[in-house]
C-alpha cells in the first residue's frame, strides 16, 4: 500500500501530464515541463516512471479500469435490450474525469488508445451475448466485422458528444443510444428525426 505522500506525488505528476496533453501531443511534452507544472524536481519523476511513455501507459491503464467499471453496466444493458435507467449512466464520472477522457475522446486521442477501449467494448458484447465460445470458424470473420461496427459506432457517438462539450444531457444521449441499438440507425433517423420534424 502506497503512503499518502506517494499517492499525492503521483497524482501531481499525472495531473500535470494531463493538463499539458490537452494542449499538445505527447512528443511535444517534456519531463521538465511536467515536473515544473507539478512543483517537483526532475529526479522525483524517475522514482515512479521510467519515461513519459511509461507515465502515459500507467494513466491509460488506470483510466481503462475506471471506464470498464462505469461503461460495462451500460453496454450490458443495451445489449440485453433493457431500458437504461439514470442510476446506470456514468454521469458523475464523465463530469469529474474530463482530463482523463481526453485520452480516449479528445482531438489528440491516439488510435492505439482508442483501440484498447474498443477491445473492452467488444469483449463485453461477446460476454453478454454468449459469443466467447461456440462460434464456428466460418462465422468468426463476420463476428469480428460486427464487433468492429458496434464498438466504432458507440465510441464515435461518445467521442462526438465529448468533443461537443456534452451538449445533450446524458439521459438524452442514453435514450438515443438505446433506440439506435434496439431499432437500427435507419429506423431511428426515420422515426425520431424525420417524422418528428415532418
N, C-alpha and C positions, 0 to 999 in steps of 0.2 A: 504493500500500500504506500503510495507516494505521500509525502508530507504536504501540508497546505502551501508551504512556501514553493515547493517544486511545482505543484499544480498551478499556482499563480504565475510563476515564471514562464511555464509552457503556454499558459493562456495569453500572456502578454505577447509572446513571440508569434503565436498563431493569429491573434487579432491584428498585429502589425502586418503580417503577411497578407491577410485577407483584405485589409484596408488598401494596401498597395496593389493587390491583384485586381481590385475594382477599376484601377486607373491604367494598368499596363500588364503586358504579358509576362509570364514567369522569367523568360530570357532577359528581360529588362530590369528585373528586380535583383538588387544585391543584398548580401547578408548584412553589409554595413548599414544599408537603409533600414532593414528590418530591426536590427538591434538598436539603432538610434531612435527609431519610432517607438520601440518598446521600452526605452530608457535603460538598456542593459549593455554590458560590454560584449564585444565580439566573441570572446572565449566562452561566455555563458551559452551561446547558441550551440557550440560544438559539444557541449556536455550532453545535450539532449538529441541533437540531429546531426547526421553525417554531412548533409549539404542541403541546399534549398529544395532539391527534388525529394529527398527523404522527408523533409517537413511537409511538402505538398502531399506526398503519399499518405503520411500519417493523418493529416487533416481529412483527406478523402475517405480513408478507412473509417474514421470516427463518424463522419457525415453519412457514409453509406449505412452504418448501423442505425443511426437516427432515422434516416429515410425509410429503411426497411421496417423499423418499428412503427412508424406513422403511416406509411403508404400501403403496407401489406393488407391491413384490415379493409382499406378502401378497394384495393384490387380484388380481394376475395369476394367482397360484397357485390361488386359489379359483375364478376364472372359467374356468380351464382344467381344472377337475375333478381337480386334482392334490392329493396329500397335503401338508398343511402340516408342515414339519419345524421343529424348535426353532431352527435357525440363522436361519430367515426371520423368526421372530417378534421384533418390536422391543422386547423386554423391558427392556433396559437404558435405552433411550430413554424409555419410559413411567415408569420408576422415577426417572430423573435429572431429567426435564423437567416435573415436575408443575405448576410455576408457569405455564409456557407453555401446557400442556394445559388449564388453567383457562379460557383464552380461547375454546377450542372446545367443551369438555365441562362446564365448571363451571356453577353456578347463574346466573351473570351473563353467560353467553355470549350474544352478540348475534346476531340472525338473519342479518345481513349477513355476519358472520364464518363462521357455520356453513354458509351457502350457498356461500361460496368453497370450503370443504372438500368440499361435495357436488359442486361442479363438477369438482374434481380427480378425485374418485372416478368420476364419470360419464364423463369423458374417458378414464380408464384402462380402464373397462369397454368403451367403444366401440372403443378401440385393440386390446385383446386379442381381442375378438370380431369384429374387422374391420367395424365398423358406422360408421366415419367417412365412408365413401364408398359410393355404390351403393344407398342406402336410398331407395326411391321416396317421393315427396311424400305419398302416401296413407298410408304407414306411419310417417312421421316423428312424427306426433302420438302414435301408440301407443308408439313408441320413447321419446319424452320421458316418458310416464307410467311405462313400465317402468324407466327410469333413475332416476326420482324414487323409485320404490318400493325399488329396490335400494340406492341411496345413503342414503335415510332409514332403512331397516332396519339397515344396517351402522352408521351413525353413532348411531342410537338405542341399539343394543346396546353400542357402545363408551362412549357417554355414561353409560348406566346402570351399567356396570362401573366407570367412573371415579368417579362420584358415590358408589358403594358401596365406595369405598376398595380397589378391585381385589381384592375378597374371593375371587374364583375365581383360581387360578393361571392365568397367561396361556396355558399349554399347554392347559388345560381349556377356556378361552374359545375358543381357536383351533379346537379339536376340535368344539366346539358350533357355531361359525360354519360350519365346513366341512360338518357334517351338515345344518344348516338350508339352506345354499346348494345342496347337491347333491341333497337329497331333498325339500325343502319343509318349511314350518313345521308343517303338519298331520301329516305323516308323523313328523316329529321329536317332536311332542307325544305322538302315539300310541305310537310305538315306544320312545322314550327316556325318557319321563316316565310315561305311564300304565302301560305294560306293566312297566316296571322296578319300580314300586311295587305293581302288581296281582298 
